[in-house]
Amino acid sequence: EGPRDRYTHDHQRDLEFCPCPGGRSGMTRSRAWVVLVLFSLCLFGGLATGRELFYSLAYLWGGLLITSFVWARSALSGVILERQARSTAAQVGSVFEERLILRNQGRLPKLWVEIRDHSTLPGYWATPGPAGLTADEPGTARAADLPGHRVSSVIAGLGSGRELRWLVRTRCTRRGRFRLGPASLESGDPFGLFRISKDATPAHHLIVLPSTDPIAEFTVPSGYLPGGGALHQRTNQVTANAVGVREYAPGDGLSRIHWRSTARRERLIVKEFEIDPKVDVWIVVDASSMTQSRPPDLAEDQPRGILPRSEVRLPPTTEEYGIAAAASLAFHLLSRDRAVGLIAYGRVRHVLQANRGQPQLNQILETLATLEAFGRLGLDEVIRIEAPRFPRGATAVLITADPRQSLLVATQELERRRVSPMLVLLDAESFGGVPGSAALAERASRRGLRVRLIRCGDRVGNVLSGAAQPLPAWKVA
């Protein structure tokens, strides 16, 4: 039993859907001009000959023009379109759902209403389902998950006081910030002489976060300072480890004041902190346009109707693999109560200070979602600029497809500052780029650096865990 069979024939007569042919507006203008020319010719013929036939035809064409114009002017009166998105954020591989409601609050039925949507989300079709539900029968018509009709559709026979609800479900295949809407409504007279349109909903944005691949195990280098266990050493600096309170002393900052204890004891009480036993981890993503590789014949859109629902193919570019690695590392480390920071020099400079918790993860994923690899500085130059930012004893995870040996010189600069570097190299040759990444990884390993080499088709999480496994598709966690 198909989707249409689940609804009665009465419902299908109430609300029917048909594709809207292109070029409809031009056809409407030409029809109106034809009727106007006929009206003019008949009126001129009546004035020239005095015959009643020409006057009757002129009245007919003139009445048709006036009736059609008035009808078109009122065609969208009382028609309202609502869009209800469950969230303003999604993740690659997930299904974004948006509910659309079309209401006719006018006193007259509408012969047809066309919905035009101008969303930029890839694979997005704001098209109604096979049958509608009226106000007398609450419910929802579900649209197909994968290919269907594109955005423009015509809803025919929307009665007075009725509404149509449907659910648009779109599988997110690309990260980024996309526009949903604006949407407009169009309608006209039954003779197709005049057409009217109006804005229905404003534009709003959806951010699609990069997907995170599970990492079984990722050991952060211990660095040059003690870590992993409680130090039980008091410090004047504000850390994540608050261990007690004491009375205020001259020089204590306002950020140390514990206001509840102050109110209870009626004197200033400040918090005491211990040295944080876990080193900070900084993820540095190479977003230089000069180091990215991608196949020359890479298509922008995902193949539809091929992949299982739980799988999304990771685009075979070093940019997307690098961002996927950064997102997976951030999720893994933050879920284990590590303080994680992010640095990337893309179209703009992105620097997120090291912090813990879900808000930090959200901020990192949102930054990676909109990161564009149009930077002008290589990773070695970025490290020279940002190296003073890293605290002593921190770990810097460098993600790059740059096979140049100058990267090893940059890691030496980090080591001189007592920062422990780790390399996540993207094999540019496997992405259709220049060779050299494998040789760089081997040389870095001989120098004692911890290295992970990701090739095109590898499962990112497996490689970061220490076991590379080529897969044809990248499964979303």
Secondary structure, 3 states (H helix, E strand, C coil): CCHHHHCCHHHHHHCEEEECCCCHHHHHHHHHHHHHHHHHHHHHHHHHHCCHHHHHHHHHHHHHHHHHHHHHHCCCCCEEEEEEECCCEEECCCEEEEEEEEEECCCCCEEEEEEEECCCCCCCCCCCCCCCCCCCCCCCEECCCCCCCCCCEEEEEECCCCEEEEEEEEECCCCEEEEECCEEEEEECCCCCCEEEEEEECCEEEEEECCCCCCCCCCCCCCCCCCCCCCCCEECCCCCCEEEEEECCCCCCHHHECHHHHHHHCCCEEEEEECCCCCCEEEEECCECCCCCCCCCCCCCCCCCCCCCCEECCCCCHHHHHHHHHHHHHHHHHCCCCCEEEEEECCCEEEEEEECCHHHHHHHHHHHHCCCCCECCCHHHHHHHHHHHCCCCCEEEEEECCCCCHHHHHHHHHHHCCCEEEEEEECHHHHCCCCCHHHHHHHHHHCCCEEEEECCCECHHHHHHCCCCECCCEECC
